Amino acid sequence: MTPGVPRTRIKICGLTREQDVDAAVAAGADAVGFVLYPPSPRAVTPQRAAELARRLPPFVTPVLLLVNAADADIDAALQALPQALLQFHGDETPDRCRTATHGGRRPFLRAARIPLDPSTQFDLVEFVHHYQQAQAILLDAHVDGYGGGGKAFDWSRLPASVNAHLVLSGGLTPANVTDGILQVRPRCLSLAVDVSSGVEHAKGIKDAGKIHQFVAAVRAADGHPA
């Protein structure tokens, strides 16, 4: 790792099996994500997420992905995993995020859906301003439905300077994550990366080899100043 270059944090998302949690931990992931959105092929229940999270060692964070969830569902998820970080991935307004996190007392991530069409405008700086209580803004591609659908947006279209911690997501793979980090890291306070389909051999079924390749590619980016 190059002196002065911060270590890129890594989240492996959409985990459904014990062996995939173990593989993410063994590769050096900082966080693992559980999808609590029933229409998703990677969805698990809060109880299943809690079972999987019990395998996590200290300092590896469980993250719960929620899409327009009701209060009762959020409360159930937090009862099952009180240590979890929340990730709002739907149409949650700033007020909704504050309410769902008990006045902002619980840390959360807010997903920003970046248009794939270059003619469609999206003001990330304004979005960051509205969601300034978020611990970080997660950048994902805007596709039909929710989630990035394994699509990568054009990173070069991001603003040159964003006063926020960002999480780069959407279509990341071991082959492109190094380039993504080098392009986006200079634009923000700090950068993390989030991968799901890019380390799978089937939806919801991770590939341990691809997870290790992804982590190695991230570490390669950390060895190169942007």
Order of alpha helices (4+ residues) and beta strands (2+ residues): beta-alpha-beta-alpha-beta-alpha-beta-alpha-beta-alpha-beta-beta-alpha-beta-beta-beta-alpha
